[in-house]
Amino acid sequence: MSVKSRRAAATNRAAWNSSRIASTTSPYERLRHSLEWVMSEARTLPKADVEGVVDEITRVARDLNERSRP
């Protein structure tokens, strides 16, 4: 697959996912769609870069967990 076609495919995926997220009214459903997009895009990453994404998502989850504590 050429660089041009990979770029076009990535642009199409971004447009489709952004549209899907924007058209959903429930904030939790939008979150789920966002996370599905992350999982989908992570499949294209080299394995070495996946750990960085895991660390970022883990930080967000910990932050949310801290906010939920009374």
PyMOL commands that set and color helices and strands:
alter all, ss='L'
color gray80, all
select helices_A, chain A and resi 3-23+27-42+47-68
alter helices_A, ss='H'
color red, helices_A
deselect
rebuild
show_as cartoon
